[in-house]
Structures are given as structure tokens and as C-alpha cells.
């Protein structure tokens, strides 16, 4: 789930910036980032999976089960089989 990893990186970016500007020490920043890297994907797994599936099927609508043509129908044009 690349989308989940991407969202996690964006969510952890503020921790990195706080550490880079010296507002948070190294160990607390590392612990906060580690907790976020474990907790954030676990909490948002279902929603990011839905986003990923929506993007996938928006790009490849023929992959949806009801939009697939059967293997028998691949050799015939849609007009002969009655499928559109």
C-alpha cells in the first residue's frame, strides 16, 4: 500500500522539521516518529485502502468483476455476445 506509506511520510514531516530546527531533541523526535510510523498506518489502513482501490479502478475500470469479459467471450466481438 504505497498510498499508506506516502501519507505516513507526509504526516511525519512535521516531526522531522521540528528536529531539524532544533525545537525537539533527537530522542523524543525519534520516539515520536517511531510511534507515528506504527500507529498512523494501523489507524488509517482501511481508509487508505479504499483510496487506493478507488484510484486503481478509476484508472482501470475493466478490472472490476462486473466489467470483465469471460475468457470465452474474448475471441468474439461484443456485438456477437450481447455484451457491451
Residue frames as a rotation matrix with the C-alpha (Angstrom) as fourth column:
UNK 1
0.572 0.821 0.000 0.00
0.821 -0.572 0.000 0.00
0.000 0.000 -1.000 0.00
UNK 2
-0.437 -0.827 0.354 2.11
0.840 -0.515 -0.168 2.80
0.321 0.224 0.920 -1.29
UNK 3
0.068 0.544 0.837 -0.56
0.105 -0.838 0.536 5.36
0.992 0.051 -0.114 -0.52
UNK 4
0.916 0.256 -0.309 -0.47
0.300 0.076 0.951 4.47
0.267 -0.964 -0.007 3.18
UNK 5
0.135 -0.949 -0.286 3.31
0.967 0.062 0.249 4.86
-0.218 -0.310 0.925 3.22
UNK 6
-0.441 -0.276 0.854 3.09
0.616 -0.785 0.065 8.18
0.652 0.555 0.516 1.39
UNK 7
0.505 0.698 0.508 0.53
0.008 -0.592 0.806 9.56
0.863 -0.403 -0.304 3.82
UNK 8
0.795 -0.275 -0.541 2.67
0.605 0.286 0.744 8.36
-0.050 -0.918 0.393 6.73
UNK 9
-0.274 -0.947 0.168 5.72
0.958 -0.285 -0.042 10.19
0.087 0.149 0.985 5.35
UNK 10
-0.261 0.244 0.934 3.72
0.217 -0.928 0.303 13.40
0.941 0.282 0.189 4.96
UNK 11
0.792 0.610 0.024 2.34
0.083 -0.147 0.986 13.03
0.605 -0.779 -0.167 8.49
UNK 12
0.611 -0.628 -0.481 5.83
0.754 0.276 0.597 12.55
-0.242 -0.727 0.642 9.93
UNK 13
0.062 -0.591 0.805 7.29
0.717 -0.535 -0.448 15.51
0.695 0.604 0.390 8.07
UNK 14
0.642 0.172 0.747 6.45
-0.261 -0.867 0.424 17.99
0.721 -0.467 -0.512 10.89
UNK 15
0.932 -0.361 -0.002 8.45
0.149 0.378 0.914 15.85
-0.329 -0.852 0.406 13.36
UNK 16
0.237 -0.880 0.411 11.44
0.971 0.219 -0.092 15.98
-0.009 0.421 0.907 11.03
UNK 17
0.166 -0.136 0.977 11.11
0.363 -0.912 -0.188 19.74
0.917 0.386 -0.102 10.66
UNK 18
0.918 0.178 0.355 10.84
-0.256 -0.417 0.872 20.26
0.303 -0.891 -0.337 14.41
UNK 19
0.692 -0.722 0.027 14.02
0.525 0.528 0.668 18.21
-0.496 -0.448 0.744 14.90
UNK 20
0.140 -0.666 0.733 15.82
0.936 -0.152 -0.317 19.98
0.322 0.731 0.602 12.03
UNK 21
0.243 0.005 0.970 15.10
0.039 -0.999 -0.005 23.43
0.969 0.040 -0.243 13.51
UNK 22
-0.708 -0.679 -0.194 16.16
0.162 0.111 -0.981 22.30
0.687 -0.726 0.031 16.97
UNK 23
-0.187 0.726 0.662 12.75
-0.822 -0.485 0.299 22.66
0.538 -0.488 0.687 18.60
UNK 24
0.878 0.395 0.270 12.69
-0.478 0.760 0.440 18.98
-0.031 -0.515 0.856 19.62
UNK 25
-0.067 -0.945 0.321 15.69
-0.839 0.227 0.494 16.92
-0.539 -0.236 -0.808 20.75
UNK 26
-0.520 -0.299 -0.800 16.80
-0.791 0.522 0.319 13.84
0.322 0.799 -0.508 18.84
UNK 27
-0.994 0.090 -0.060 15.49
0.106 0.924 -0.368 11.07
0.023 -0.372 -0.928 21.13
UNK 28
-0.358 0.928 -0.102 11.98
0.026 -0.100 -0.995 12.49
-0.933 -0.358 0.011 21.64
UNK 29
-0.004 0.318 -0.948 11.72
-0.919 -0.376 -0.122 13.20
-0.395 0.870 0.294 17.91
UNK 30
-0.735 -0.328 -0.593 12.82
-0.563 0.784 0.264 9.65
0.378 0.527 -0.761 17.09
UNK 31
-0.890 0.448 0.082 10.33
0.276 0.673 -0.686 8.17
-0.362 -0.588 -0.723 19.57
UNK 32
-0.111 0.872 -0.476 7.53
-0.318 -0.485 -0.814 10.37
-0.941 0.061 0.332 18.24
UNK 33
-0.168 -0.020 -0.986 8.37
-0.985 -0.026 0.169 9.44
-0.029 0.999 -0.016 14.66
UNK 34
-0.943 -0.206 -0.261 8.54
-0.216 0.976 0.009 5.72
0.253 0.065 -0.965 15.53
UNK 35
-0.623 0.781 0.048 5.19
0.238 0.248 -0.939 5.87
-0.745 -0.573 -0.341 17.32
UNK 36
0.053 0.645 -0.763 3.67
-0.638 -0.565 -0.523 7.73
-0.768 0.515 0.381 14.38
UNK 37
-0.474 -0.319 -0.821 5.11
-0.864 0.348 0.364 5.27
0.169 0.882 -0.440 11.88
UNK 38
-0.979 0.143 -0.145 3.45
0.168 0.969 -0.179 2.38
0.115 -0.200 -0.973 13.72
UNK 39
-0.509 0.827 -0.239 0.20
0.361 -0.047 -0.931 3.96
-0.781 -0.561 -0.275 14.94
UNK 40
-0.305 0.406 -0.861 -0.75
-0.653 -0.748 -0.121 6.09
-0.693 0.526 0.493 11.93
UNK 41
-0.683 0.067 -0.727 -0.82
-0.630 0.449 0.634 3.24
0.369 0.891 -0.264 9.34
UNK 42
-0.898 0.371 -0.235 -2.71
0.434 0.836 -0.336 1.00
0.072 -0.404 -0.912 11.76
UNK 43
-0.426 0.767 -0.481 -5.39
0.205 -0.436 -0.876 3.64
-0.881 -0.472 0.028 12.33
UNK 44
0.072 0.435 -0.897 -5.79
-0.683 -0.634 -0.362 4.69
-0.727 0.639 0.252 8.70
UNK 45
-0.817 -0.431 0.383 -5.34
-0.077 0.739 0.669 1.34
-0.572 0.517 -0.637 6.93
UNK 46
-0.170 0.839 0.517 -9.00
0.756 0.447 -0.477 0.97
-0.632 0.309 -0.711 5.91
UNK 47
0.663 0.473 -0.580 -9.38
0.066 -0.809 -0.584 4.49
-0.746 0.349 -0.568 4.53
UNK 48
-0.111 -0.764 -0.636 -6.10
-0.757 -0.349 0.552 4.44
-0.644 0.543 -0.539 2.58
UNK 49
-0.767 -0.073 0.637 -7.00
0.237 0.891 0.387 1.03
-0.596 0.448 -0.666 1.16
UNK 50
0.300 0.938 0.173 -10.31
0.664 -0.075 -0.744 2.49
-0.685 0.338 -0.645 -0.03
UNK 51
0.526 -0.175 -0.832 -8.49
-0.448 -0.889 -0.096 5.44
-0.723 0.424 -0.546 -1.63
UNK 52
-0.577 -0.816 -0.025 -6.05
-0.503 0.331 0.798 3.06
-0.644 0.473 -0.602 -3.31
UNK 53
-0.521 0.451 0.725 -8.83
0.613 0.789 -0.050 0.85
-0.595 0.418 -0.687 -4.69
UNK 54
0.575 0.760 -0.304 -10.81
0.356 -0.566 -0.743 3.86
-0.737 0.319 -0.596 -5.88
UNK 55
0.190 -0.597 -0.780 -7.77
-0.711 -0.632 0.310 5.22
-0.677 0.495 -0.544 -7.74
UNK 56
-0.756 -0.511 0.410 -6.97
-0.160 0.751 0.641 1.79
-0.635 0.418 -0.649 -9.22
UNK 57
-0.299 0.721 0.624 -10.49
0.792 0.553 -0.259 1.16
-0.532 0.417 -0.737 -10.53
UNK 58
0.581 0.412 -0.702 -10.85
-0.010 -0.859 -0.512 4.75
-0.814 0.305 -0.495 -11.76
UNK 59
-0.166 -0.745 -0.646 -7.82
-0.816 -0.263 0.514 4.15
-0.553 0.613 -0.564 -13.98
UNK 60
-0.917 -0.183 -0.354 -8.63
-0.351 0.792 0.499 0.51
0.189 0.582 -0.791 -14.89
UNK 61
-0.212 0.921 0.326 -12.44
-0.922 -0.078 -0.379 0.16
-0.324 -0.381 0.866 -14.82
UNK 62
0.282 0.308 -0.908 -12.32
-0.710 0.704 0.018 -3.10
0.645 0.640 0.417 -16.81
UNK 63
-0.704 -0.627 -0.333 -10.70
-0.209 0.631 -0.747 -4.78
0.679 -0.456 -0.575 -13.80
UNK 64
-0.426 0.652 0.627 -13.94
-0.865 -0.090 -0.494 -4.58
-0.265 -0.753 0.602 -11.81
UNK 65
-0.782 0.066 0.620 -15.52
0.036 0.998 -0.060 -8.05
-0.622 -0.024 -0.783 -11.61
UNK 66
0.209 0.954 0.213 -18.79
0.387 0.120 -0.914 -6.99
-0.898 0.273 -0.345 -13.27
UNK 67
0.576 -0.046 -0.816 -16.95
-0.623 -0.672 -0.402 -5.21
-0.529 0.739 -0.416 -16.10
UNK 68
-0.523 -0.829 0.199 -14.79
-0.520 0.496 0.695 -8.21
-0.675 0.260 -0.690 -17.03
UNK 69
0.375 0.531 -0.760 -15.49
-0.906 0.383 -0.180 -10.26
0.196 0.756 0.625 -20.11
UNK 70
0.663 -0.095 0.743 -15.26
-0.268 0.896 0.353 -14.02
-0.699 -0.433 0.569 -19.73
UNK 71
-0.423 -0.904 0.058 -12.41
-0.328 0.213 0.921 -15.86
-0.845 0.371 -0.386 -21.42
UNK 72
-0.257 0.397 0.881 -14.89
0.749 0.658 -0.078 -17.47
-0.611 0.640 -0.466 -23.84
UNK 73
0.743 0.669 -0.022 -16.04
0.538 -0.615 -0.577 -14.05
-0.399 0.417 -0.817 -24.97
UNK 74
0.144 -0.761 -0.633 -12.55
-0.105 -0.648 0.755 -12.69
-0.984 -0.042 -0.173 -25.72
UNK 75
-0.732 -0.470 0.492 -12.45
0.380 0.318 0.869 -14.22
-0.565 0.823 -0.055 -29.19
UNK 76
-0.110 0.786 0.609 -15.83
0.973 -0.041 0.229 -12.72
0.205 0.617 -0.760 -30.19
UNK 77
-0.795 -0.102 0.597 -16.64
0.093 -0.995 -0.046 -9.05
0.599 0.019 0.801 -30.59
UNK 78
-0.900 0.435 -0.014 -19.10
-0.065 -0.166 -0.984 -7.62
-0.431 -0.885 0.178 -28.03
UNK 79
-0.348 0.819 -0.456 -21.90
-0.936 -0.333 0.114 -7.41
-0.058 0.466 0.883 -30.65
UNK 80
-0.271 0.204 -0.941 -21.96
-0.407 0.862 0.304 -11.22
0.872 0.465 -0.151 -31.10
UNK 81
-0.740 -0.083 -0.667 -22.07
0.478 0.633 -0.609 -12.00
0.473 -0.770 -0.429 -27.39
UNK 82
0.362 0.921 0.141 -24.60
0.575 -0.340 0.744 -9.34
0.733 -0.188 -0.653 -26.48
UNK 83
0.308 -0.333 -0.891 -22.12
0.866 -0.289 0.408 -7.72
-0.393 -0.897 0.199 -24.02
UNK 84
0.743 -0.087 0.664 -21.22
0.316 -0.829 -0.462 -4.08
0.590 0.553 -0.588 -24.29
